[in-house]
Amino acid sequence: MNRTSAKTPIKDPLPKNQDTKTGWSLSALRLDKYSGLYLALLLCVVFSLFLPETFGTVNNARVIAAGTAITGIITLAIVVSLAAGVFDLSLAANMTFSICLLGALIAHARLPWVLAVVITLLAGAGIGALNAVIITRLGVDAVIATLGMSSILAALSFWVADGQTVLLSEVSPTFTELGSASIATIPITVYYLAAVAVGLWFLLEHTPFGRYLYAIGSNVQATKLAGIKVVRLEWSSLMLTGMLASLAGVILTMQLGAASFGAGGPYLLPAFAGAFLGSTQVLPGRFNVRGTIVALFLLAIAVKGLQLRFPELPWIKDIVEGMVVIVAVAITARTVRRRKTI
């Protein structure tokens, strides 16, 4: 008996999911990473076939892109803090306060709009710093601290704006053009989203700052033992989150040409929905920019298509976003548990 031949492993003549002629494999689609992208494309095709005169138009694509831009910026803002394992529930309230503050500075204080924008962005970063003080110095849980800050900011917003929408009719036309103009038929707000996304992508994935943030979010105690200054990084992430939330408010004010009181509130749930769904895409189990962009447009396409198909159901947007948050969090939690057991 030939002993060497007995030890020779028997190879599978046809690997699973692979075509014998082309060698194509289903795994090449990387459904574990890009399922959201494929689903978004599929939804575009389906809605375009069923709603060719409303959904399947270039104008509707512009509407979706423009509507996603503001949501995208505030969602990317929350990705920064979530990467470090910090939940910032004051994000939407920060955006609302920034809108009211900007309107008051321009309409009542008569400041030049450029100076008003700078002050507003600094105020947003300052709110993030205040959150950091409460969380890191006073030891208050991040959810409780930012929830309380949301209530405080709601009161301040009402006090600053007197509960009214401020029309910015006397501001320079440049101010509103920077929010409502189009470049090559694409809304300018889409370019703002792209700029923020590229900047954060580089920061989180190609700099020590980003790697340290992910380390904190993964295991804060191990990160401290490694000699990394956790508190300083948490401060930086919360301040950056606050400034980006404020930027979303500034751009929305430019787009509307008015400081709309309470305009930031509706963005909280979509931001969390996009961030958690994004953590299941491209880099599963990690809050990442590329996955978040995929998630944002997937949600926008799904919501817009359903709204056009069922215009008599105004609650569709809320139910879709709520279900996405629950499902995405469940998937993320399962992925994290699986990694810990490996």
KELO-827279 format. One record per residue (C-alpha): residue number from 1; x, y, z. Coordinates in Angstrom, 2 decimals. Example, Ala and Ser with C-alpha at 12.3 -4.5 7.8 and 13.67 -1.06 7.14 Angstrom:
BEGIN
- 1  12.30  -4.50  7.80
- 2  13.67  -1.06  7.14
***
This chain:
BEGIN
- 1  0.00  0.00  0.00
- 2  1.28  3.46  -0.91
- 3  1.31  5.33  2.42
- 4  1.97  8.75  0.87
- 5  -1.06  8.54  -1.35
- 6  -3.24  7.74  1.65
- 7  -2.28  11.03  3.25
- 8  -2.99  13.12  0.17
- 9  -6.06  15.32  0.85
- 10  -8.96  15.09  -1.53
- 11  -9.66  18.48  -3.08
- 12  -13.16  19.71  -3.76
- 13  -13.46  19.77  -7.57
- 14  -15.97  22.65  -7.46
- 15  -15.71  25.34  -4.75
- 16  -19.01  26.59  -3.42
- 17  -20.74  29.40  -5.32
- 18  -18.19  29.22  -8.15
- 19  -18.84  28.72  -11.86
- 20  -16.62  26.08  -13.53
- 21  -16.21  28.07  -16.75
- 22  -15.61  31.61  -15.53
- 23  -14.29  30.99  -12.02
- 24  -16.75  33.62  -10.79
- 25  -17.52  33.44  -7.08
- 26  -20.45  34.91  -5.20
- 27  -18.02  36.02  -2.50
- 28  -16.49  38.42  -5.04
- 29  -19.53  40.63  -4.55
- 30  -18.50  41.13  -0.89
- 31  -22.10  41.19  0.28
- 32  -20.88  41.36  3.87
- 33  -19.42  44.81  3.12
- 34  -21.38  46.24  0.21
- 35  -24.89  44.85  0.61
- 36  -26.21  48.38  1.25
- 37  -24.77  49.62  -2.03
- 38  -26.36  46.78  -4.00
- 39  -29.68  47.31  -2.23
- 40  -29.59  51.04  -3.01
- 41  -29.02  50.32  -6.70
- 42  -31.81  47.74  -6.68
- 43  -34.22  50.20  -5.06
- 44  -33.33  52.83  -7.67
- 45  -34.23  50.39  -10.44
- 46  -37.46  49.21  -8.79
- 47  -38.74  52.69  -7.91
- 48  -37.78  54.03  -11.34
- 49  -39.77  51.26  -13.02
- 50  -42.86  51.77  -10.86
- 51  -42.61  55.57  -10.58
- 52  -40.91  56.71  -13.80
- 53  -42.50  60.18  -13.84
- 54  -41.71  61.06  -10.23
- 55  -38.83  58.97  -8.89
- 56  -36.99  58.16  -12.09
- 57  -36.07  61.74  -12.96
- 58  -32.91  63.81  -12.79
- 59  -34.71  66.44  -10.73
- 60  -35.66  63.84  -8.12
- 61  -32.04  62.69  -7.95
- 62  -31.01  66.28  -7.21
- 63  -33.67  66.53  -4.51
- 64  -32.44  63.34  -2.85
- 65  -28.82  64.49  -3.03
- 66  -29.59  67.95  -1.63
- 67  -31.76  66.54  1.16
- 68  -29.11  64.00  2.10
- 69  -26.34  66.60  2.36
- 70  -27.47  68.26  5.61
- 71  -28.38  64.93  7.18
- 72  -25.05  63.57  6.01
- 73  -22.97  66.26  7.69
- 74  -24.68  65.84  11.07
- 75  -24.46  62.06  10.70
- 76  -20.74  62.25  10.04
- 77  -20.49  64.47  13.10
- 78  -21.91  61.73  15.27
- 79  -19.62  59.13  13.68
- 80  -16.64  60.97  15.20
- 81  -17.92  60.67  18.77
- 82  -19.29  57.14  18.28
- 83  -15.88  56.05  17.00
- 84  -14.60  56.93  20.47
- 85  -17.51  55.15  22.14
- 86  -19.27  58.35  23.23
- 87  -22.98  58.92  22.58
- 88  -23.72  62.60  21.94
- 89  -27.49  63.06  22.14
- 90  -27.13  66.86  22.16
- 91  -26.19  66.87  18.51
- 92  -29.55  68.02  17.12
- 93  -30.03  70.55  19.92
- 94  -26.56  71.94  19.14
- 95  -27.62  72.30  15.51
- 96  -30.83  74.10  16.53
- 97  -28.95  76.46  18.85
- 98  -26.43  77.23  16.10
- 99  -29.24  78.14  13.71
- 100  -30.86  80.45  16.26
- 101  -27.54  82.01  17.26
- 102  -26.54  82.65  13.66
- 103  -29.90  84.28  12.92
- 104  -29.63  86.50  16.00
- 105  -26.07  87.56  15.21
- 106  -26.95  88.55  11.65
- 107  -30.46  89.99  12.09
- 108  -30.25  91.54  15.56
- 109  -26.56  92.14  16.31
- 110  -25.99  93.22  12.68
- 111  -22.67  91.39  12.46
- 112  -21.15  90.60  9.06
- 113  -22.31  87.13  8.08
- 114  -18.75  85.78  7.81
- 115  -17.99  86.81  11.40
- 116  -21.36  85.45  12.55
- 117  -20.60  82.07  10.95
- 118  -17.18  81.89  12.63
- 119  -18.67  82.72  16.04
- 120  -21.41  80.11  15.52
- 121  -18.92  77.38  14.64
- 122  -16.80  78.24  17.67
- 123  -19.92  78.12  19.84
- 124  -20.67  74.64  18.49
- 125  -17.16  73.49  19.38
- 126  -17.57  75.13  22.80
- 127  -20.73  73.10  23.45
- 128  -18.74  69.98  22.61
- 129  -16.04  71.06  25.06
- 130  -18.68  71.61  27.76
- 131  -20.00  68.11  27.14
- 132  -16.44  66.83  27.51
- 133  -16.05  68.60  30.88
- 134  -19.26  67.07  32.22
- 135  -18.35  63.58  30.98
- 136  -14.63  63.40  31.73
- 137  -14.28  65.73  34.73
- 138  -17.58  65.31  36.52
- 139  -17.89  61.64  35.65
- 140  -21.44  61.87  34.30
- 141  -22.46  59.15  31.85
- 142  -22.32  60.45  28.26
- 143  -25.97  59.65  27.52
- 144  -27.20  61.48  30.64
- 145  -24.79  64.40  30.17
- 146  -25.69  65.06  26.54
- 147  -29.40  64.47  27.17
- 148  -29.29  67.15  29.86
- 149  -27.33  69.42  27.55
- 150  -30.05  68.98  24.93
- 151  -32.62  70.39  27.34
- 152  -30.38  73.32  28.23
- 153  -29.72  74.12  24.58
- 154  -33.44  73.93  23.82
- 155  -34.05  76.62  26.44
- 156  -31.18  78.76  25.16
- 157  -32.43  78.43  21.59
- 158  -35.86  79.67  22.61
- 159  -34.31  82.56  24.55
- 160  -32.02  83.59  21.66
- 161  -34.70  83.37  18.94
- 162  -37.72  84.14  21.14
- 163  -39.28  81.01  19.67
- 164  -39.54  82.63  16.22
- 165  -38.07  81.93  12.80
- 166  -35.77  84.80  11.82
- 167  -35.92  85.85  8.18
- 168  -32.54  86.95  6.82
- 169  -33.85  89.13  4.04
- 170  -31.27  91.89  4.53
- 171  -28.22  89.63  4.53
- 172  -25.83  89.64  1.58
- 173  -27.03  87.52  -1.38
- 174  -23.73  85.66  -1.19
- 175  -24.86  84.11  2.10
- 176  -27.92  82.41  0.60
- 177  -26.16  81.58  -2.66
- 178  -23.61  79.56  -0.69
- 179  -26.46  77.35  0.46
- 180  -28.76  77.22  -2.55
- 181  -26.49  77.48  -5.60
- 182  -25.64  74.62  -7.94
- 183  -22.36  73.71  -9.57
- 184  -22.67  71.69  -12.79
- 185  -26.37  71.17  -11.90
- 186  -25.38  69.52  -8.61
- 187  -26.53  71.34  -5.41
- 188  -23.64  73.01  -3.64
- 189  -24.59  71.32  -0.37
- 190  -23.54  68.00  -1.92
- 191  -20.03  69.41  -2.35
- 192  -20.01  70.42  1.31
- 193  -20.92  66.86  2.28
- 194  -18.21  65.47  0.01
- 195  -15.59  67.79  1.51
- 196  -16.53  66.85  5.08
- 197  -16.63  63.15  4.18
- 198  -13.20  63.15  2.53
- 199  -11.68  65.11  5.41
- 200  -13.11  62.81  8.09
- 201  -12.26  59.70  6.09
- 202  -8.62  60.74  5.99
- 203  -8.65  61.80  9.65
- 204  -10.20  58.59  10.98
- 205  -8.50  56.03  8.75
- 206  -5.12  57.54  7.89
- 207  -3.94  59.43  10.98
- 208  -2.89  58.41  14.50
- 209  -5.80  60.49  15.83
- 210  -8.31  58.26  14.06
- 211  -6.59  55.03  15.09
- 212  -6.53  56.17  18.71
- 213  -10.24  57.05  18.59
- 214  -11.09  53.57  17.35
- 215  -8.86  52.10  20.04
- 216  -10.76  54.04  22.71
- 217  -14.09  52.92  21.30
- 218  -12.91  49.31  21.25
- 219  -11.31  49.10  24.71
- 220  -10.78  52.26  26.71
- 221  -8.89  50.56  29.56
- 222  -6.40  48.88  27.23
- 223  -5.92  52.21  25.45
- 224  -5.11  53.92  28.76
- 225  -2.60  51.19  29.63
- 226  -0.95  51.75  26.24
- 227  -0.13  55.30  27.31
- 228  -2.60  57.04  25.02
- 229  -4.17  60.22  26.43
- 230  -7.78  59.12  26.37
- 231  -9.31  62.22  27.97
- 232  -7.66  64.58  25.50
- 233  -8.88  62.50  22.57
- 234  -12.43  62.39  23.97
- 235  -12.35  66.17  24.26
- 236  -11.16  66.51  20.68
- 237  -13.82  64.14  19.34
- 238  -16.66  65.90  21.19
- 239  -15.46  69.34  20.11
- 240  -15.19  68.20  16.49
- 241  -18.65  66.65  16.74
- 242  -20.05  69.90  18.12
- 243  -18.45  72.01  15.41
- 244  -19.75  69.75  12.63
- 245  -23.25  69.84  14.11
- 246  -22.99  73.61  14.12
- 247  -21.75  73.53  10.50
- 248  -24.86  71.56  9.51
- 249  -26.98  74.29  11.11
- 250  -25.07  77.03  9.29
- 251  -25.47  75.34  5.90
- 252  -29.17  74.72  6.48
- 253  -29.63  78.40  7.36
- 254  -27.83  79.39  4.15
- 255  -30.02  77.00  2.17
- 256  -33.29  78.31  3.63
- 257  -32.29  81.96  3.84
- 258  -33.80  81.98  7.32
- 259  -32.95  80.82  10.83
- 260  -35.75  78.32  11.39
- 261  -36.43  77.75  15.08
- 262  -36.40  74.06  16.03
- 263  -35.08  72.96  12.63
- 264  -32.39  70.70  14.09
- 265  -34.69  68.40  16.08
- 266  -35.84  66.15  13.21
- 267  -32.23  65.29  12.32
- 268  -31.41  63.33  15.49
- 269  -33.01  59.98  14.58
- 270  -31.82  60.01  10.92
- 271  -28.29  60.75  12.14
- 272  -28.21  57.74  14.46
- 273  -29.93  55.57  11.86
- 274  -27.32  56.48  9.24
- 275  -24.40  56.06  11.62
- 276  -25.43  52.63  12.91
- 277  -26.46  51.34  9.49
- 278  -23.15  52.66  8.18
- 279  -21.31  50.57  10.78
- 280  -22.60  47.44  9.00
- 281  -21.15  48.53  5.65
- 282  -17.63  48.64  4.11
- 283  -15.95  48.13  7.53
- 284  -18.53  46.05  9.44
- 285  -18.46  46.54  13.17
- 286  -16.79  49.95  12.95
- 287  -18.30  53.42  12.58
- 288  -16.74  54.54  9.32
- 289  -17.23  57.32  6.80
- 290  -17.57  55.28  3.62
- 291  -20.15  52.97  5.13
- 292  -22.04  55.95  6.50
- 293  -22.27  57.56  3.04
- 294  -23.65  54.32  1.61
- 295  -26.17  54.10  4.45
- 296  -27.25  57.72  4.02
- 297  -28.13  57.35  0.37
- 298  -29.72  53.93  0.92
- 299  -32.04  55.46  3.52
- 300  -32.73  58.53  1.39
- 301  -33.62  56.43  -1.65
- 302  -35.85  54.08  0.34
- 303  -37.68  56.88  2.15
- 304  -38.17  59.02  -0.96
- 305  -39.41  56.11  -3.02
- 306  -41.91  55.04  -0.36
- 307  -43.10  58.62  0.14
- 308  -43.77  59.01  -3.57
- 309  -45.47  55.62  -3.74
- 310  -47.59  56.16  -0.62
- 311  -48.07  59.94  -0.30
- 312  -51.07  59.41  2.00
- 313  -48.82  57.85  4.69
- 314  -46.83  60.68  6.34
- 315  -45.35  58.35  8.98
- 316  -43.33  56.23  6.55
- 317  -40.10  58.18  7.09
- 318  -40.23  57.78  10.87
- 319  -41.01  54.07  10.80
- 320  -38.24  53.32  8.29
- 321  -35.63  55.23  10.28
- 322  -36.76  53.69  13.57
- 323  -36.61  50.16  12.19
- 324  -33.19  50.83  10.67
- 325  -31.81  51.98  14.04
- 326  -33.04  48.82  15.78
- 327  -31.86  46.41  13.10
- 328  -28.50  48.13  12.58
- 329  -27.74  48.24  16.31
- 330  -28.62  44.55  16.59
- 331  -26.30  43.67  13.69
- 332  -23.47  45.80  15.10
- 333  -23.83  44.27  18.56
- 334  -23.77  40.77  17.09
- 335  -20.64  41.56  15.07
- 336  -18.87  42.92  18.15
- 337  -19.80  39.86  20.22
- 338  -18.57  37.55  17.48
- 339  -15.21  39.32  17.35
- 340  -14.78  39.07  21.12
- 341  -15.34  35.32  21.05
- 342  -12.73  34.76  18.33
***
